Amino acid sequence: MAAAARTANCGRAEARQRLRSGRAYLEVAELVLDERQRDEFLSVAAGLAVLAGVAASDSICCARLGRRHRGDDHRGAAELLAVAVPDGKALAARLLRLLDVKGEAHYGVIVVSPRKSRDAVKWARALIERAGEEVER
């Protein structure tokens, strides 16, 4: 697996910390998603959702595998997530959908659409909820 070459060791404490960070990203994403006066907040919400999803992936991998992805290409995190838990392939697919929004949200010059922003926040929420299940088990 390509992701194994770029990993860092971690454990339950790191899993909890990444979950806390992910929840914070998600909380702010949900707040700005509801802001209707500034269109650019749609991109901000989507960008924060991506960060929340990556943090959730890290949290699950730390809790279940004792390691997390450490590379520039976050798609490697999805590869690791796919083998971390029984439903890992479905979770990895959700993370990959989030990562497809990353470039547009973080670096784009066009505002992310309302639907895409809402979807990104929804996908991140599902990943964070799943990470919570793993960390709190």
N, C-alpha and C positions, 0 to 999 in steps of 0.2 A: 504494500500500500504506500502511495507517495507521501501521504500525510505523516507517516511514522518517522520519516527522515527529518521533519521539522516540528518536533514536539518539545514540550517542557514538562517536567514532573510537577505534579500538584496533588493536593489531597482534599479532605473534607473542608478544611478552613478556607482554602482557595475557592472551592466550589460555593461555599456560602458567600464569600466576598463578591465573586462574579455574579451570583444571583442578586445580591443587593444592588450592585451597579446596574445590572440589567433591568431590575424593577424601577430604578430611578430613571433610566433612559426612557422606559416605557411610560412612566407616569408623566414625564414632561412631554413626550410625544403625544399622549392623549390630550393634554392641556392645550398644546398649540394646534392640534388638529381641529379643535372646536373654535379656534380663533378665526372669525370670518372677515375681519377688517383688513388683513394683509395676506395676499395670495402666497407670498414667499414662505409663509409658515407651513404650507403644504409640503414643500421640499424639506423644511426643517423637521417636520413630523416624520416624514419617510426616512430621512437620514438618521434620526434618533432610533427609529424602529429597527434599522439595520444594525446599529450598535447594540440594541437590546437583544436582538437575535443572536449575534455573535457571542455576547456575554452568556446567554442561555446555553448555547452550544458548549462553551468553555465549562460552564458549571456542571452540565451533565457529564461531560468527558472527565472532569476532575473527580466527580463523585463516583463514577463507575469504572473508569480506566486508570485513574491515577496519573493521567497526562492530558495535555491539551495542545491544540495546534499552535505553532509559533512561526508563522511565515507571512510574507506579504500578500500572498494569494489566499484569501479566506475560503476559497473553494476546497482547500485541503482540510479546513475545519469540518466541512460537510462530509468529507470522506471518513474522517475519524468518528463523527457523530453517527454515521450510518452503522457502525459496528459497536457502538457503545451500549445500546439498549435494544431489546427485541423489536421495538417500533422505530428503530434508528433510521431506516431507509425513508420512512414517511417524514420524520423530523428533518432529515437531511434535505429532502425535496422542498420542504417549507423554507429552510435556510437558504437554499439555492434561489428560490423565488425572491427572497429578500435581497440577496446579493445581486440579482439582476437589476434591482432598483438603485443600488449603491452609486453607480457612476452618475446617473441622472440626479439623484438627491444630493450627493456630496459635491459634485464638480460641474453639474449642468448649468446652462445659461437659460434654460426654459424651466418654468415652474412645473413640478410634478403634478399630475392631474389629481383632482379630489378623489376619484375612485382608486387610483393607484396608491395614494397616501393612506386611505382607509384600509385597503387590503394589506399594505405593509404593516400597519399597526395591528391589524387582526392576526397576521401571521406571527408577529413578534409576541403578541399576547399569548398565543397558543404555545410557543416555545418556552416562554417564561413560566407559564403554568406547569408545563411538563418538567422543567428544571426544578421548580419548587417541589414537585412530587419526589424527584430523585434525591434532592438534598435533605428533605424532611423525612425520608423513609428510615 
